[in-house]
């Protein structure tokens, strides 16, 4: 079922999936969505998922995927890239913070939160 959903998503113009490969084998991916926003002329990009095989983490694969995702977002004229991260996932939060992401609103200094409601 997951494969079928992914196939449908990949047909959309507002979905981008970047693959990392090594030796002909997929070792990681970044799944992004692009959507219009009233806050700027370009799209808002959401990094929905960044995954690297556990045995290959801390070897630069995630950094390469994120770097490419950011380059593509800039090329598309995106106004912002958003990422949801669990508060307890300190290592992941540090990874994104090294790339310039913040959970603090730059205009006010207030902590930003993501609210979720399952349907």
C-alpha positions, 0 to 999 in steps of 0.5 A: 500500500505504501508503494502505491501511495508513493507512486501516486504522489510522484506523479504530482508536480508539487512533490519532489523525491531526491534519492541517494544511491551508493553502488546501485543501491538506494541508501536514503531519500528526501521527500518534499512538497511545494505549495503556494503561500500568500506570504511570498511569490514563490512556494513554501517547501515542506521537508516531509521526510529525510531518511538515511539507512541507519548504518550509513548515518553520520557519513554525510548522506543526509547533509548531501540530500538536504543541501540538494533540497535547499539548492532546489528550493532556492532555484524554485524561488521558495520563500521558506523551507519548513521541517517538523521535528520531534522536540525530544529528537535532539540530534536531529534538531542539532542537525537542522540547526547547523543548516540554519533552521530555527524553531524561534520566530526571527521577528519576535524571538518566540518559540514556534510549535507545530500542532497536529490533529489526526483525523 
